[in-house]
Amino acid sequence: IIMYLFRQNKKFYIRCLMFAVSGILAGIFFAVKGGLSGIEKPNVFSNDYLHEYACLAIDSKKLFWIVVKERGKWFFLLWAFGLTGAGVWASGIFPALWGFFGSVFFAQAFLKQGAAGLVLGILFQLPQILVYIPLFAWSLYQMTQKSRQIRNRKKMGIAGTVQGVYLRHFLAALAILLLGILTESYINSYMVQLILQIFY
């Protein structure tokens, strides 16, 4: 799916990738310059936390709503930007932010657990990341196209714009987001706990 999207809109996704790489480099710089100076404090990659998580009775329903809040805020913000002229600029900001937060996350993992932390970091993202990456990549493109359409219509002095297609795309993306949230809340939590019970 990723390769199909990339081939269809190569120029757009290369631009997004450049912003993501910029965010990753900024995150690495942040970590190296002491942004993670409090890394000695307990966090998700601490041995005590991992051991506790391995033995924890996880309430998947409660976790589901937590994940809805965390993933939903990015999703709805992204699609809302598509209804404004600022969506064109946001298509660069979103990948940069995701790259930054992702690199900080893996920096924490590496500083706490070394190479094993990187493996754990990837484990924490599976299998839902296989849903989220193509979903948000496609959503970014839809947001940018809609935003560009709005800007062009304003330049031409045409009032209003048709929202029907954008709404249908939004609803389709929302259904896929729900799939990602379900895999993260139920499959990922079970899979991570199972592996941690073996090693921790």
N, C-alpha and C positions, 0 to 999 in steps of 0.2 A: 504493500500500500504506500509506504514511504517513497519508494523508488518511482512508483506511478505518479504520485503527486509532484515529485521533483522533476520528472521528465515533462510533465504537462506545463509547469510554471517555473522553469529552471532559474531564470533571472531573479524572480521574486524570492525563491528559497535560498539562493546563494547570498542575496542581500540579508535575509533573516539569519543565515548561518554566520555571516560576518559580525552581526550585532551580538549573536550568542557567544561567539568566540571572544569578543571584546568583554562581555560580561564575565566569562570564565577567567580571563586574564586579570580582570579587576578583582575578582574573588580571591584568586591566588595571591595577588599583591596585598590584599587586605589581610589574608592569613599570615603571610610572611612578615608583614610589618607590625604584627602584634595584635591584630584585630581579634585573634583567638587566644589572647594572653591568659584568659580564665579557663583554659582548656583542662586544667587540672581538676576543676570542679566536676561533679557528677553530671553526665549527660546520657543520651540514648546509647552511646557506645561504651559506657563504663561497664566493667565486668559485673559489678553489683546489679546494675540495671538489667543487663542481658540475662543474668541468672534469674532475677526476679520475674522478668518477662517470660522466661521459659517455663516457669512454674505457675504463672498467673492464669486465673480462670477468666478468659476474655469474654466480655459481653459484646457480641458482634452487633447487636441491634443498637447499642449505645455508640459503639465505634462508627457505625454507619452514619449516624447523624453528625458526628464530629467530622468525618471525612466529607460529607455533604457541604458543611460550612466551609471547610478549607479549600476544597476544589471548586465549589460553586462560586466563591467570590471572584476567582480569576476568570472563570467561564462567563459569568454574567457581565463582569466589567468589560471583558474583551468584546462580546457581542454588542454591548451598549455603545462602545466607541464607534462601532460600525454605523451607527445612526447619526454620527456627527462628522464634521470635516476633519476632526483631529485623529480619526482612525488611521489615516495614512501615516502619520508620525508615530502612532502607538504601535504599528507593526514592527518598528525597530526597537521601541522601548521594552515591549513584552519579552522578546527573545533575550535581550541584554539582562533583564532582571532575572529571568529563569536561569541563564548561564551563571550569573553571579551567585544566586542562592544555591544552585547545584554544586558549584565548585567549593563553596564554604561548607556545605554538608559533607562532601567527600574529604575535605581537609580535616574536619573534625574526626571523621572515621579513621583517617590515616594516622593522625596524631595520637589517637587513643589506642588503636589496635594494629597499626602498621598495615602491611599488605592485606592481612586478614580483615581489617576494617573496611578496605575498599570492596572486598568480596561481600561483606555484610551490607555495605551501602547499596550494592546492586541488588542483593537479595531483598532488601526492604522495598525495592521498587517493582519487584516482579509479582504477578504477571501484569499488574495494572498499567505499567508504563508502556506496554505493547498496545494498549488502547489509547492512553493519553497522548502519546507523541503524534500519531497520525491525526487524532481528533483535533488537537490544538494547532497543528500545522495547517490543516484544512480550514479551521475556524479563522486563523490569522488571514488566510487568503480571502475568505469570504468577507471578513471585516474590512479589509483594505479595498476590495473591489466596490463594496457598498459605499464606503466613505468617499472614495474617488468619484463615484457616480453623483453623490450629493454635492461635492465641491464643484463638479463640472456643471451641474444644473444651476447652481447658484451663480456661477460665472456667466451662464447663458441667460440668466434672469428668469428661469423657469421655476415656478413655485411648486413645492410638494414633490413627492417621489413615490413610486409604487413599492410597497413593503411586502407584498404577498410572497414573492420568491425568497426574500431574505427571511421571512417568518418560517417558511417551510424548511429552509436550511437550518434555521435555529432549532426547530423542533426535532429534526433528525439528529442534530448534534447533541441535543439534550438527552435523547434516548441512548446515544452511545456513551455519553458522560455517565449516565446511570449504570450502564454495564461496567464501566471502569470503577465506579465507586463500589459496586457490589463485589467485584473481584478483589479490590483492596480491603474491604471490610471483612470478607469471609474467607476467600482463598488465601490471600497474602498473609493474614494474621495466623491462620492455621499452619501454613507452610513454614513461615518464619519460626513459629513456636516449636514445630516439630524438629527443625534443624538445630535450633538452640538447645533443645533437650539432649541432643546427641553430643554437642560440643561443649556445652556449659552446664 
